[in-house]
Amino acid sequence: MQKETDNWYASWFDTPYYHILYKDRDYKEAGQFMNSLTSFLDLKQHATILDLACGKGRHAKYLSKLGYEVTGVDLSPSSIAYAKQFESENLHFHVHDMCKPFPQRFDAVFNLFTSFGYFETEADNLRTIKAIKEELKPNGHGVIDFLNTVVVKKNLVPKEQKVVDGLDFYISRRIEAGYILKTIRFHHNGVDHEYIERVKALRLSDFRSYFSEAGVTLHHCFGNYNLEPFDETTSERLILIFS
């Protein structure tokens, strides 16, 4: 059986199967979110933006079309190799570990679509917050778009089957040891595959602790992509804006 390596995100995100399973993500919703967010932050034309853990670059590409100077970084070499075909004068991609500061300063750093909380240690989560702080210009904006773990736990679907491009994905979910775990199993080309997505079940109070320790100030907290106020009992997302 083909299984994950120690860092699940390093192995799973770098497979073609990850992109097959999630191929139907809502690009229209992503664009609307970027419009709302950049407008709220009052980012001017040609402002510099770092898309941290950019994947194949869907948000970065959209932001570049809005006229921003965008850098997308991700730990996955295959995702960055794919994204590089879209590079332009104002859009560039690099392989980079988000725990470490990128050697450039930006008007905004975006960490989108629950691309935080993968690490095994609190130290790495804190290192990422500190890295974002270092990546910001004076008066720059950090943004983390995370899931609302309270609502996720309440609405958890234990088992699900999805057929995408002829592949049968068997998905199970559970909460264990402070993590939200999603096990993904499928069979392809005579090989059984199994990957586990593991995201720390962080709440607003946890982020406040990280921010306090990192010397970061939380300015706004929203609960969805329309930037409506966050309600821990009902909101779909936890969107944090800080500096």
N, C-alpha and C positions, 0 to 999 in steps of 0.2 A: 504493500500500500504506500502511495506517495503521500507524505505528511509534511506538516509545517516544520520550519527550523525553530530555534529557540525564540527568535523575534518573529512572531507570527506575521507582523505587518511587512517585514522584509521579504518573506517568502510568498505570502498570499497576494500582496499588491503587485508583485513582479511576475505574476502568471497571467496568461491570456484569459483564464477562466474567471478571474475577478472582474475583468472588463465585460465579459459575456453576461455574467449574472446581473451586473448593474447597468447594462447598456441602455435601459429605458428611463434613466433619471430625467427629471423634468428640467429641460434647458430653458424653457420659457420662465419658469419660476425662478431659476438661478439668475436670469437676466433682470427680472423685475427686482429681485433682492439687491443686485449690484446697483441698479438705478436708484433705489430708495436709500441705500447705504451711502453711496458717494454723494448724493444730494444732501443727506442729513449731515454728513461730515464737512460739507461745503468744500470738497476737493476741486481745485481749479484745474483747467486744461493743462496738460503736461505735468501734473503732480506725479510723484514717483510712488509706486505701490509694490510691495513684496507680497506675493501669493505664496504662503508658507504651507507646505504639503499640498502642492497644486495638482497632484495626479497627472492626468493627461492634458490638463490646462484649460478646462472648459470655462472657469471663471476668469482666468488670466487672459484668454483670447477675447472674451467679451469686454473686459476692462480696457484692453488695448484699442478696441474699436470705438470706445467712448473718448479716446484721445489721451489716455494716461500712459506714462512711461512705466511699463510693467515688467517685473522679474518674477518668474515662477520657479520654485525650487521644490524638490521632492527626493526622498531617499531611494525611490525605485528607478534604476537605470533604464528599464524598458519603457516606463511611463515618460521619462524625460526624452528618450530617443524618439518616441512617437511625437511628443509635443514639439520637438525642434523643427519639424516640417512647417510649423506655423510661425516660426520666428520672423521678425520684421525689424524695422528701424526702432520701433518702440516696444518690442516684445522679445524677451530672451528667457531661456530656460537653463537650469543647472541642477546637477545632482548635489544634494546638500542635506546634512543632518540638522533638523530644526532645533536640536538641543544646543547647537553651537551658533554663536552670532555670525550672520552673513557679513562679509567685509564691505558693507555699504550702508548708508543711512537713507531712510525713506520717510515720505510724508504720511504713509499709512502701511501697516502690516496686517494682512488679513489671514486668519487661520480658520478655514471654512469647512462646513459639512462634517462636523464631528471628526476633526483630524487632530485631536488632543486626547490625552488620557490612555494612550496605548502602552506606556512604559510600565515596567515592573516596579520601579521604585519612585517614591515621592521626590527623591532628589532630582530625577530626570524631568519630572513635571515642573518642578521649580526652576531647573536650569533653562527650560524652554521659555518660561515667563521672563526670566532675567535676560535671555537672548533677545526676545522681542523688544524689551526695554532698550537694550543697546542698539537695536536696529532702527530705532525711531529718531528722526530729527527733532530738535526742540519744537514743541507744540504739535508733534506728530500723534497719530491715533493708532492704538492697537485694537484689534477686533478678534474675538474668539466666538465662533458660532458652534455651540455645543448642543447636545440633546438635553431635554429636561428629564432627568432620571426618575423623578417622582411619577410623571405621567407614563414613561416607558414601562416602569415596573407595574403600574396599574393596568396597562393595556397589553402586557406581554403575551404574544402568541407562542405557545410552547412548541408547536410543530407545524411545518408548512412544506409543501412541495411546489416547486416552480419548474416549468419547462421553458428553456430559452435556447434558441438555435439548435433544437433537437437534443439538448442535454437535460437530464432529469437531476435537478438539485434538491436534495433532501436537507431541510434546514430545521434545526432545533435550537431553542433559546432557554436560558436559565440565568438566575442570579446566584452568584457563588463568591464568597470571600471578598465582597465589596466590588466585584466586577460583573458587568453584563456580558454574558458569553453567548456567542452564536456559533454553533457547529454546522459546517457545510460539508455534505458528503455527496459524491457523484462518481460515476464510472465512465471512463472514456478511453478508447483505444486499448482495451484489455487491461486497464489499470484502475484500481480503486483509489480515489483521492479523498482526503479529509483535511480540512483547514478549520481553525477556530479563531474567530474574531473576538478580541478581548479588550473591552473598554472599561476603564475605571468608572464606577457609578458616582461621579462627582456631582455635588450640589452647589448652589450659589455660595453657601457658607464655606465650602472647601476652596473655591476660587478666591473668596475674600481673604482666606488665610494665606494662600499663595501670594496674592497681591501685596498683602501687608509685609510678608517676609522679603519680597523682592523689591519693596519700595515703590510699588505701582499704585496709582490712584484709579479707582473705578468711578466712571462718570455717568454711565447710562447702562440700563439693563432692560432688554426687550425680550418678548416672548414668542415672536414669529417674524416671518420675512416681510411683513408689512410694518414692522417696527412698532407694534402695539405693546403696552406695558406688560412686564413679566408677572405672571401669577403662577406660583409653584404648583398649585393644584390642578391647573387647566392648560397652561401654555405648552405648545408643541416644542418650542426651542428655548435655549438659554443663550442669548446673544449679548456679549459683554463688550463695552467700549471703554477703553482705559488709556492711561498715559503714564 
